[in-house]
């Protein structure tokens, strides 16, 4: 029996609930962690206003969940439009719609249900800092959905623009998190997130070319427009831009300076060390063709995972320390 036919038969026998769950791609919900970046870095400043921690955790958590469901709805719609092409792909033919496990009608109803659930979560977001934030959060989610839709229909076929479209989605997540807790996002932070997302996207495309070779365009059609040299240059440029903008953000973060009597040193600068190691470690492994996806490094490469863990622990400890120091 043909492998794709066998795969289609197996997936069509899966319970509908499990097929719908797979269609929602819950493993992608981890991207909603970007919603928490603004509130996390803003904790030290929020502490000076003596706002309770619940006014940060609850709105940010509900917003992250809303973005997760909104992204799932976008994945469903994308799979509906790509169903015919997916059936011809050796891996994507296993997707629920392409395999026949979920009918187009059920998929449309599921996508609409996810959007309704997203709206309910937005309406549940409590005021932050004494003001309603639902409108701004809803606006950022609406812009995110519009961006993903335009990407799926058009932008993903245009080189460079495809990466910028993906990166804008991460920036909108950060802006949504800031809106949820009523703080203004730092321009430097938005720049850093934008370039980091571009680095990851370019890195994934370079990794695909290193592992798939001439067949990379079969994995992603826009690969036909890229070259190895262009992607290598783009990866390095966006990595440097990420580090420079993060360094500028650190310099502008006045809340993390020590007492002037002991040198007035910005302790947040220490996080630049693991960030630099992690980014360049990622470049080396992608260039060698060890991985085809930067996010895979966080699971399989111990050195890269360790740098990410050190960066995260240092950042959280510094933020908690300075929030407590400010009486939060």
C-alpha positions as CSV (number, residue, x, y, z in Angstrom):
1,X,0.0,0.0,0.0
2,X,1.2,3.5,-0.8
3,X,2.7,5.2,2.3
4,X,0.5,8.3,1.8
5,X,-2.6,6.2,1.4
6,X,-1.7,4.2,4.6
7,X,-1.1,7.4,6.5
8,X,-4.4,8.8,5.3
9,X,-6.2,5.7,6.4
10,X,-4.6,5.8,9.9
11,X,-5.4,9.4,10.5
12,X,-9.0,9.1,9.3
13,X,-9.5,6.5,11.9
14,X,-8.4,8.8,14.7
15,X,-11.2,10.2,17.0
16,X,-12.4,13.5,15.7
17,X,-11.5,15.3,19.0
18,X,-7.9,14.2,18.7
19,X,-7.8,15.2,15.1
20,X,-9.2,18.7,15.9
21,X,-6.6,19.0,18.7
22,X,-3.8,18.1,16.2
23,X,-5.3,20.6,13.8
24,X,-5.0,23.3,16.4
25,X,-1.2,22.6,16.7
26,X,-1.0,23.0,20.5
27,X,2.8,22.6,20.4
28,X,2.9,26.0,18.7
29,X,1.3,27.6,21.8
30,X,4.7,28.0,23.3
31,X,5.1,31.0,21.0
32,X,2.6,32.9,23.2
33,X,5.3,33.1,25.8
34,X,6.4,36.2,23.9
35,X,3.2,37.8,25.3
36,X,4.8,37.6,28.7
37,X,8.1,39.3,27.7
38,X,6.8,42.9,28.1
39,X,5.1,42.3,31.5
40,X,8.1,40.4,32.7
41,X,10.7,43.1,31.9
42,X,8.2,45.8,33.0
43,X,7.9,44.4,36.5
44,X,10.6,46.5,38.0
45,X,9.0,49.7,36.8
46,X,5.5,48.5,37.6
47,X,6.6,47.9,41.2
48,X,7.2,51.7,41.6
49,X,3.4,52.2,41.2
50,X,2.7,49.7,43.9
51,X,0.3,47.7,41.7
52,X,-0.5,44.2,43.0
53,X,1.1,41.4,41.2
54,X,-2.3,40.0,40.3
55,X,-2.9,43.0,38.0
56,X,0.1,41.8,35.9
57,X,-0.2,38.0,36.1
58,X,-4.0,37.6,35.3
59,X,-4.2,40.0,32.3
60,X,-0.9,38.8,30.8
61,X,-2.0,35.1,31.3
62,X,-5.4,35.6,29.7
63,X,-3.8,37.5,26.8
64,X,-1.3,34.8,26.2
65,X,-4.1,32.2,26.1
66,X,-6.1,34.4,23.7
67,X,-3.1,34.7,21.3
68,X,-2.7,30.9,21.5
69,X,-6.3,30.2,20.5
70,X,-6.1,32.9,17.8
71,X,-3.0,31.3,16.3
72,X,-4.7,27.9,16.3
73,X,-7.6,29.4,14.4
74,X,-5.1,30.8,11.8
75,X,-3.5,27.4,11.5
76,X,-6.8,25.8,10.7
77,X,-7.7,28.4,8.0
78,X,-4.2,28.0,6.5
79,X,-4.6,24.2,6.3
80,X,-8.0,24.7,4.7
81,X,-6.4,26.8,1.9
82,X,-3.4,24.5,1.5
83,X,-5.3,21.2,1.7
84,X,-4.8,20.3,-2.0
85,X,-1.1,21.1,-2.0
86,X,-0.6,19.3,1.3
87,X,-2.1,16.1,-0.1
88,X,0.8,16.0,-2.6
89,X,3.4,16.5,0.1
90,X,5.1,13.4,1.7
91,X,4.8,14.8,5.3
92,X,2.0,17.4,5.2
93,X,-0.4,14.9,3.7
94,X,-0.8,13.6,7.3
95,X,-2.4,16.8,8.4
96,X,-6.0,16.3,9.5
97,X,-7.7,18.2,6.7
98,X,-5.4,16.9,3.9
99,X,-5.8,13.3,5.2
100,X,-9.5,13.5,5.4
101,X,-9.6,13.1,9.2
102,X,-11.4,16.4,9.5
103,X,-13.8,17.6,6.9
104,X,-13.6,21.2,5.5
105,X,-17.0,22.0,7.1
106,X,-16.0,20.8,10.5
107,X,-12.7,22.7,10.2
108,X,-14.4,26.0,9.4
109,X,-16.7,25.5,12.4
110,X,-13.7,24.7,14.6
111,X,-11.8,27.8,13.4
112,X,-14.9,30.0,14.2
113,X,-15.2,28.4,17.6
114,X,-11.5,29.2,18.4
115,X,-12.1,32.8,17.4
116,X,-15.2,33.0,19.7
117,X,-13.1,31.5,22.5
118,X,-10.4,34.1,21.8
119,X,-13.0,36.9,22.1
120,X,-14.3,35.5,25.4
121,X,-10.8,35.4,26.9
122,X,-10.3,39.0,25.8
123,X,-13.6,40.1,27.5
124,X,-12.4,38.3,30.7
125,X,-9.3,40.5,31.0
126,X,-9.6,42.7,34.1
127,X,-8.6,46.4,34.2
128,X,-4.9,47.1,34.7
129,X,-3.5,50.2,36.3
130,X,-7.1,51.4,36.8
131,X,-7.9,51.4,33.1
132,X,-9.6,49.0,30.7
133,X,-7.2,47.2,28.4
134,X,-9.5,45.0,26.5
135,X,-9.8,47.3,23.5
136,X,-6.0,47.5,22.9
137,X,-5.5,43.8,23.5
138,X,-8.3,43.0,21.0
139,X,-6.8,45.3,18.5
140,X,-3.3,43.6,18.7
141,X,-4.9,40.2,18.3
142,X,-7.0,41.5,15.4
143,X,-3.8,42.8,13.7
144,X,-2.1,39.5,14.4
145,X,-4.9,37.5,12.7
146,X,-4.8,39.9,9.7
147,X,-1.0,39.6,9.5
148,X,-1.1,35.8,9.5
149,X,-3.9,35.7,7.0
150,X,-2.1,38.0,4.6
151,X,1.1,35.9,5.2
152,X,-0.7,32.6,4.4
153,X,-2.3,33.9,1.2
154,X,0.4,36.1,-0.3
155,X,3.5,37.1,1.7
156,X,4.9,33.6,2.4
157,X,5.7,33.4,-1.3
158,X,7.8,36.5,-1.4
159,X,11.5,36.3,-0.2
160,X,12.5,38.6,2.7
161,X,8.8,39.7,3.1
162,X,8.0,36.1,4.3
163,X,10.5,36.4,7.1
164,X,9.3,40.0,8.0
165,X,5.7,38.8,8.1
166,X,6.5,36.0,10.5
167,X,8.6,38.4,12.7
168,X,5.8,40.9,12.9
169,X,3.6,38.3,14.5
170,X,6.1,38.0,17.4
171,X,6.2,41.8,17.8
172,X,2.4,41.9,18.0
173,X,2.5,39.3,20.7
174,X,4.9,41.5,22.7
175,X,2.7,44.5,22.1
176,X,-0.4,42.6,23.2
177,X,1.3,41.7,26.5
178,X,2.3,45.3,27.1
179,X,-1.2,46.4,26.4
180,X,-2.7,43.8,28.8
181,X,-0.8,45.3,31.8
182,X,-1.1,49.0,30.6
183,X,2.6,49.7,30.0
184,X,4.3,51.2,26.9
185,X,6.6,48.8,25.1
186,X,10.2,50.0,24.7
187,X,11.2,50.6,21.1
188,X,14.5,48.9,21.8
189,X,12.7,45.8,23.1
190,X,10.4,45.7,20.0
191,X,13.4,46.0,17.8
192,X,15.2,43.2,19.6
193,X,12.2,40.9,19.3
194,X,11.8,41.8,15.6
195,X,15.4,41.0,14.7
196,X,15.5,37.9,16.9
197,X,12.4,36.5,15.1
198,X,14.0,37.3,11.8
199,X,17.2,35.5,12.9
200,X,15.2,32.4,13.8
201,X,13.3,32.4,10.5
202,X,16.4,33.0,8.4
203,X,18.2,30.3,10.5
204,X,15.4,27.8,9.8
205,X,15.6,28.5,6.1
206,X,19.4,28.1,6.1
207,X,19.0,24.9,8.2
208,X,16.5,23.5,5.6
209,X,19.0,24.1,2.8
210,X,21.8,22.5,4.7
211,X,19.8,19.3,5.5
212,X,17.5,19.1,2.4
213,X,20.0,20.4,-0.2
214,X,18.4,20.8,-3.6
215,X,15.1,19.6,-2.2
216,X,14.6,22.5,0.1
217,X,12.2,24.2,-2.3
218,X,10.0,21.1,-1.9
219,X,9.8,21.8,1.9
220,X,9.2,25.5,1.4
221,X,8.4,27.0,-2.0
222,X,10.0,30.3,-1.3
223,X,13.4,28.6,-0.9
224,X,13.7,28.7,-4.7
225,X,14.2,32.4,-4.4
226,X,16.9,32.2,-1.7
227,X,20.6,31.3,-2.0
228,X,22.9,29.8,0.6
229,X,25.1,32.9,0.6
230,X,22.1,35.3,1.0
231,X,20.8,33.2,3.9
232,X,24.2,33.0,5.6
233,X,24.6,36.8,5.4
234,X,21.0,37.4,6.6
235,X,21.5,35.1,9.6
236,X,24.7,36.9,10.7
237,X,23.2,40.4,10.1
238,X,20.1,39.7,12.1
239,X,22.1,38.0,14.9
240,X,24.3,41.1,15.2
241,X,21.2,43.4,15.1
242,X,19.6,41.4,17.8
243,X,22.6,41.7,20.1
244,X,23.0,45.4,19.4
245,X,19.4,46.3,20.0
246,X,19.3,44.1,23.2
247,X,22.4,45.9,24.4
248,X,20.8,49.2,23.8
249,X,17.7,48.1,25.7
250,X,19.9,47.0,28.6
251,X,21.6,50.4,28.6
252,X,18.3,52.2,28.6
253,X,16.9,50.0,31.5
254,X,17.7,52.3,34.4
255,X,15.8,50.2,36.9
256,X,18.6,47.6,37.0
257,X,21.5,49.8,38.1
258,X,23.2,49.2,41.4
259,X,23.5,51.8,44.1
260,X,25.9,54.6,42.9
261,X,27.9,54.1,46.0
262,X,29.0,50.7,44.8
263,X,29.8,51.6,41.2
264,X,26.4,52.2,39.5
265,X,26.7,49.0,37.4
266,X,23.8,47.8,35.3
267,X,23.4,44.1,36.4
268,X,21.1,43.3,33.5
269,X,24.3,43.6,31.3
270,X,25.4,40.2,32.6
271,X,22.6,38.6,30.6
272,X,24.3,39.7,27.4
273,X,27.0,37.0,27.9
274,X,24.7,33.9,27.6
275,X,22.7,35.6,24.9
276,X,25.8,36.2,22.8
277,X,27.0,32.6,23.3
278,X,23.6,31.2,22.4
279,X,23.1,33.2,19.2
280,X,26.5,32.4,17.8
281,X,26.3,28.7,18.9
282,X,23.1,28.6,16.9
283,X,24.8,30.0,13.8
284,X,27.6,27.4,14.0
285,X,25.3,24.5,14.3
286,X,23.0,25.7,11.5
287,X,25.9,26.3,9.2
288,X,27.2,22.8,9.8
289,X,23.8,21.4,9.0
290,X,23.4,19.7,12.4
291,X,19.9,21.0,12.7
292,X,17.3,22.5,10.3
293,X,15.3,24.4,12.9
294,X,16.8,26.8,15.6
295,X,14.0,25.9,18.0
296,X,15.1,22.3,17.9
297,X,18.4,23.4,19.4
298,X,16.7,24.2,22.7
299,X,15.8,20.5,23.1
300,X,18.7,18.7,21.6
301,X,21.9,20.8,22.0
302,X,23.0,20.9,25.6
303,X,25.3,23.9,25.2
304,X,22.6,26.0,23.5
305,X,19.9,24.9,26.0
306,X,22.3,25.8,28.9
307,X,22.9,29.3,27.6
308,X,19.1,29.8,27.2
309,X,18.5,28.5,30.8
310,X,21.2,30.7,32.2
311,X,19.8,33.7,30.4
312,X,16.3,33.0,31.6
313,X,17.3,32.4,35.2
314,X,19.5,35.5,35.4
315,X,16.8,37.7,33.9
316,X,14.0,36.4,36.2
317,X,16.2,36.6,39.3
318,X,17.2,40.2,38.5
319,X,13.7,41.3,37.8
320,X,12.4,39.7,41.0
321,X,15.2,41.2,43.0
322,X,14.6,44.7,41.7
323,X,10.8,44.4,42.1
324,X,11.2,43.4,45.7
325,X,13.8,46.1,46.1
326,X,11.2,48.6,44.9
327,X,8.7,47.4,47.4
328,X,6.6,45.4,44.9
